[in-house]
Amino acid sequence: MGQPMTRPLTCLQFKFYTIEEDPPMVLSFVDYRRFGRWEVDGTWGSDRGPDPMWEYPSFRENILTNLKSAAFNKPICEAMLNQKFFNGIGNYLRAEILYRCGIAPFDEAREVLSEIKPFSKWYESTLSSKAPSSVKCEPDILDLCHIVPKEVINLEGKGKGYNVDLDADEDDYKAFKEWLQCYYQDGMNNMVDHNGRTMWFSGKPGKMVPKDAASRGKKQSKKNKKDVAEEDVTNLEHKNKRVKKEVKDEIKEEDMKQVKQELKEHVKKQVKKEVKREIKKEAKKGIKQEVKEQPKQRSAKKNSKKDKNIKEENAVKTSITLSNKLAQKVKCSTPKQANVKEKKPVKNTRTPRDRVSKKMKEINAVHHESPVRRSKRIGSVVEN
């Protein structure tokens, strides 16, 4: 019994339920991207290889015996989309497998796969019950092609729990989104490969990176857009509240600054007053001390003047004594001269005419002389 269920905007689903079986079973066909098809009583086509989950030994053998094929000249991330060798491995599975292996997605596929041995120790250990539990074998890249798809099938949720649609219900596919480690996760890198598919990875991309390598940003679902809008609104509200608080804090800070300035000014004024008081006290003390010291200074000045006078007198006395001593020494050193000087004879060279003329001049020089006296004087002159 088949019941088609259509979702025109998201996906196409076909579910087939069993009636007589207990418990009832369901076979589903979910085409999210609408490029699949359903063939009743169909088989794998010639372009499909063995299934890695249910035909793992033949899947492994098919790859390792055909490594010389041109399909393995490509990067390993692109070779894993070749359904002839990696049947059922898609975009998100290759990202998760390579991430767990720690392999760069753009390394050459032949180099990566040539290091793998034809038999798998991990697969043999899971099959054999004799293998000790303490011995652990790490799976290689082909083992993970068997392990990872089974993990997805066994996830909890509706159907197989797989939905990469961004608008899918989170509750239905929560387990799958939590299971993803690399694909579309925060902190991971992405790059568009040669086929135009987005490869998600961590670390270095590898040697065979496309020349025009580009990355793609994450798409936002409608719900996420609504959530983002709501977050923006809440953020704006929080910002407004923060701004109000900041304004209040600024006002408080300004008030505090003003109060501090006023306090500083008040303190400065008080300090100035106290300093002035101290200066006045010190000035008064200094004046009192000067008043007390003034008579002492005056007496000292008087005494100094007396001392100066005494010193000057003593200096004069000493100078006099010294001058006297020097004079005595000079007298002793010079010889004594005769008291009476010898008179030298003077020759009388004058003539009588000269004498008369001289007398006449003297007479003419005399004024108001009486005639008697004049006659006597003249007579004496004549007699001479």
Protein Blocks (a to p, Z undefined) as FASTA:
>chain_A
ZZddddfklmccdddddfkbccddddddddfkopaccdehiacdfkbccdfklmmmmmmm
mmmmmmmpmklmpcfklmmmmmklmghiafklmmmmmmmnopafkbcfklmmmmpcfbdf
klmmmmpmkbcfklccdddfklmmmmmmmmmmmpgcehjhpafbfkbcfklmmmmmmmpm
kgopahiacdddfkopacddehjfbjklcfklccddddddfklmmmmmmmmmmmmmmmmm
mmmmmmmmmmmmmmmmmmmmmmmmmmmmmmmmmmmmmmmmmmmmmmmmmmmmmmmmmmmm
mmmmmmmmmmmmmmmmmmmmmmmmmmmmmmmmpccddfbdcddddddfbdfklmmmmmmm
mmmmpghiafklmmmmmmmmmmZZ
